[in-house]
Amino acid sequence: MEEFVQSSGENGIVVFSLGSMVSNMSEDRAEVIASTFAQIPQKVLWRYDGKKPDNLGPNTQLYKWFPQNDLLGHPKTKAFITHGGSNGVYEAIYHGIPMVGTPLFDDQADNIDRMKSKGTAVRLDLETMSTRDLLNALKEVINNPSYKENMMRLSAIQHDQPMKPLDRAVFWIEFVMRHKGAKHLRPAIHDLTWFQYHSLDVIGFLLACVATAIFVITKCCLFCCWKFAKTGKKGKRD
């Protein structure tokens, strides 16, 4: 993989992944995407587990899995085509890589729209985009320096922390060791009984309330019916 990346020269690479939950797509969509990649000078690493597209260019390699964060951190990476998952977005910000977003579901559309509003991404619809749409989007984020500049500004903000993440992780591990397990941080859920854990006491109380209400309403209805029937019979006798 490193050899393929290094062979890209000054043109660099494009990383394409739709996340761990989506590794396949319809054949017609794959053909559109493969056709687009064949027209760009960059090398492409595509996380894809479906049938190999017939028009796949020599500049594109398919992988069932690849180290996304490492690839985004590679100096030759020029753009990231993503579905807009939170992890991928944060990784792209951290490494300062402009994005082409193709949101699929949940919060992904909102994530991409936020990045688009900051001038760091172009949004496309995976199901309706054409070869020209994807090609223009890639050219925009790669050749327009404003996308890279805006992303590097966000990256600088994310990196500006009082201590590095690794140092913070080491501190908390040693904190737990110093305080012999840090029982004061232990969740109170461990002190609950099994029926409290499953909220059976609460469920039982609510069921009792519902049963009581149904019982009272039923008795009231029966009493009213009995009273009405009794009154009716008395009226007939009179």
Buried (B, 14 or more C-beta within 10 A) or exposed (E): EEEBBEEBEEBBBBBBBBBEEBBEBEEEBBBBBBBBBBBBEBBBBBBBEEEEBEBBBEBBBBBEEBEBBEBBBBEBBBBBBBBBBEEBBEBBBBBBBBBBBBBBEEEBBEBBBBBBEBBBBBBBEBEEBEBEBBBBBBBBBBEEEEBBEBBBBBBEEEEEEEEEEEEEEEEEEEEEEEEEEEEEEEEEEEEEEEEEEEEEEEEEEEEEEEEEEEEEEEEEEEEEEEEEEEEEEEEEEE
